[in-house]
Amino acid sequence: MTELHRETIEEASTHVDSEARMLLPGVQTILGFQLMAVFNTRFEQFSHEEQVVHFAAFLLVALTMGLLMAPAAFHRQAEPRVVTSRFVRLSSVLLTLSMAPFIIGVCLDTYLVGRMILGDVRLALASAVAMFAVLAGLWFVLPQAAGKPDRS
């Protein structure tokens, strides 16, 4: 049997805030590298279609950043000075949703990096698919497989 501690709304709010603060710098760093890549002379070696793939990856990572920052904007504007279960639920949903565009954006960039380094479209695509499987497995399949804690 797993020992359970029921969080207060304040504790849950603190945890969701900490999780967003932990994720945001990494996402912002990747977004910065994506911006820098466009101004690199090697970027021109990609076909126009691959450059569009990079732009799509950039947009997905920017969307991820927006989803991670949305709880703070919501809290400051809609519920200042209070913490509600609505805020905790909304924040949890937004943080979970942020993982989907992030996975896709990272996988698109994995393909492009693989294409640049390996020079083989099939190997680059296989690397991107493998990355998708690993990240989706860790972030979506594993939590679902673990299920909810036994409440007995």
Secondary structure, 3 states (H helix, E strand, C coil): CCCCCCCCHHHHHHHHHHHHHHHHHHHHHHHHHHHHHHCCHHHHHCCHHHHHHHHHHHHHHHHHHHHHHHHHHHHHHHCCCCCCHHHHHHHHHHHHHHHHHHHHHHHHHHHHHHHHHHCCHHHHHHHHHHHHHHHHHHHHHHHHHHCCCCCC
